[in-house]
Amino acid sequence: MAQESTYKDIAVIGCGAAGGFASILLCKNPLLNVTAFDTNEPFSTLLPTGGGRCNLSYNENDIKEFVKNYPRGEKFLLSVFSKCSPQNTIHLFKDLGIKTYSQEDNRIFPVSDSSKILINDLKKHLQTSNFKYKKEKVIEIYKNENYFQVKTENCIYKFDAVILTTGGKGNGFELARKLSHKISDLKPSLCALNIKEKYFYNLAGISFKNVEISTKTKKNKLPTCYGDILFTHTSISGPCIFKISALTAFEDFDENNPLIINIKLTDYTQEEIENILKKNSKKTIKNVFSEFAPENFINLILKENNISGSKQTAQINKKEKTILINALTNLSLNAVSRVKGSEIVTAGGVELNEINPKTMESKICKGLFFAGEILNIDGFTGGFNLQNCWSTAYIVSSAFN
Ligand SMILES: Cc1cc2nc3c(=O)[nH]c(=O)nc-3n(C[C@H](O)[C@H](O)[C@H](O)COP(=O)(O)OP(=O)(O)OC[C@H]3O[C@@H](n4cnc5c(N)ncnc54)[C@H](O)[C@@H]3O)c2cc1C
C-alpha cells in the first residue's frame, strides 16, 4: 500500500536518465504529484549511449569490485549500491517490462539492443495521472520556509521538494550553488586525446584490441590500463584511452608538458619477437611484422624511420630492430590536450559530503535531493555512469515512500 510522505508535490529538474527513472519510480506512489522539467524529450540523453544500444550497466556482483570503476565517488557509491545494487537495478528494469542481457565483456544492454526502443519503453511508464511534464528550462530555485519556488522562463511553480538531476552539462551546478551547495572543479572526462606525433594521423580508423597502457604524470603513477584503442585523424580514442582520460581528468598537460602514454600493442615480449625474427630470417621485415599488427601500422613505422620493408629480417640492423620492436611493445605517444567536445561525462560536481547517501537528500537544504551525473561521481565506460543514475534515482524515490 502506498505510504504518505511529508512531501506531496515534487519537482524533478532534468528528465534524462536519473530524472526520468526517478519520476517513473515516484509515480508508482499515487499519493505523490510529480512534475518533471526539461527542455528536451524525456530520456532523450539516452539516445546516443552505448553507440545507440545503451550500455546500461555492468555485470559484476561484487559491489566492492564494482565501485573500483569510479575514479570519483567510490566510497559514496558503496553505500548507494548497498541499497540498490546493479542486480537490483536489473530487477527494477524487469519489473518495468524491460529485459536486459550481459555481453561477453560483461557490459549490460537492453535485449532490444536499441536506445530508441528503451526510451519508448521507459516513456510509457510516465503516462500516469500523477505525472506532469513541463518543457521548460528552470532558471532559478528559491527555498522558502516550507516550500520551494521553481522559476522557469515562463512561470513560477511551488513544490514541497525538488530533485536536481540536470546531469553534467547546463546550469544545474549553478542552481545547486545558489541553494548553498559546494561544487567541486568540473573537468571533461572519458575523452579522446590529441597527440603530438602527426604521422600517426595517417592511421585514422585503425584500432587495436586489448592493449596495455602505462602512464606517468607529474603527480601520480597511474595504474596500468587494458582495453581497446582507436586512432583518429588527430587523436587516440577508445575505451582504454577514455580510462586514461578519466584518471588524468584533473591533470594539466600540453605541448610543452605532454602526458606520455606508453602502449604495448602486442602480447609478445621483446624476447619472443626477437626469436620469431631469428626463426624467420629469410622472410621480409614487412611480412614478419605484419603478423603482430595491422599492415598500415607497420608500413607507417617503416616509412617514418626509413626502413625498407622488403629487406629480409636477417639483414635488419640493431637500431632498426629496436625501433620496430619498441613500436610494438612500448610505443610512446605524447598526449598534448583533450579533444574538445569529445567528453562523455563531466568529472566533478555537487560535493558528496553534503549529501546523505541513504536518501540522496541535501544535508544543508531540507527537501532538496540529487541524483545522477550532477553529483561529484563519474565512472569509466562500460555502463558505470548510467548505473550511478539508476541507483541514486532509486534511492531518491525510496525517500518519498
Ligand atoms: C555519447 C554518449 C554516450 C554515452 N554512453 C553511455 C553508456 O553507454 N553507458 C553509460 O553508463 N553512460 C553513457 N554515457 C553517459 C551517460 O549518458 C550520462 O552519465 C547520463 O545520461 C547522465 O544522466 P543524468 O540523468 O544525470 O543527466 P542527463 O542524462 O544528461 O540528463 C539531464 C537532463 O537535464 C536537462 N536539464 C539540464 N538543465 C536543465 C534546466 N535548467 N531545466 C530543465 N532541464 C534541464 C537536460 O536537458 C537533460 O535532459 C554516455 C554519454 C554520452 C554523451
The ligand as a Gaussian input file, in Angstrom:
#p B3LYP/6-31G(d) Opt

LIG

0 1
 C       27.631000       9.953000     -26.497000
 C       27.452000       9.421000     -25.100000
 C       27.375000       8.058000     -24.900000
 C       27.235000       7.553000     -23.607000
 N       27.116000       6.200000     -23.439000
 C       26.978000       5.709000     -22.181000
 C       26.777000       4.311000     -21.981000
 O       26.652000       3.524000     -22.927000
 N       26.710000       3.864000     -20.695000
 C       26.795000       4.700000     -19.612000
 O       26.741000       4.230000     -18.482000
 N       26.903000       6.029000     -19.785000
 C       26.982000       6.550000     -21.037000
 N       27.072000       7.900000     -21.211000
 C       26.970000       8.784000     -20.025000
 C       25.504000       8.885000     -19.575000
 O       24.686000       9.094000     -20.703000
 C       25.334000      10.018000     -18.573000
 O       26.196000       9.802000     -17.492000
 C       23.884000      10.061000     -18.081000
 O       22.998000      10.326000     -19.139000
 C       23.724000      11.140000     -17.010000
 O       22.383000      11.102000     -16.624000
 P       21.715000      12.308000     -15.839000
 O       20.290000      11.970000     -15.716000
 O       22.494000      12.624000     -14.654000
 O       21.881000      13.534000     -16.842000
 P       21.362000      13.634000     -18.331000
 O       21.007000      12.291000     -18.854000
 O       22.374000      14.447000     -19.041000
 O       20.014000      14.456000     -18.191000
 C       19.990000      15.772000     -17.721000
 C       18.756000      16.436000     -18.302000
 O       18.561000      17.671000     -17.624000
 C       18.113000      18.612000     -18.549000
 N       18.405000      19.928000     -17.990000
 C       19.619000      20.465000     -17.711000
 N       19.474000      21.677000     -17.159000
 C       18.142000      21.907000     -17.094000
 C       17.344000      23.015000     -16.626000
 N       17.904000      24.095000     -16.109000
 N       15.997000      22.940000     -16.732000
 C       15.398000      21.848000     -17.255000
 N       16.100000      20.777000     -17.714000
 C       17.448000      20.810000     -17.628000
 C       18.860000      18.284000     -19.825000
 O       18.171000      18.776000     -20.958000
 C       18.888000      16.760000     -19.783000
 O       17.827000      16.179000     -20.472000
 C       27.178000       8.429000     -22.491000
 C       27.237000       9.821000     -22.714000
 C       27.375000      10.312000     -23.997000
 C       27.437000      11.801000     -24.196000

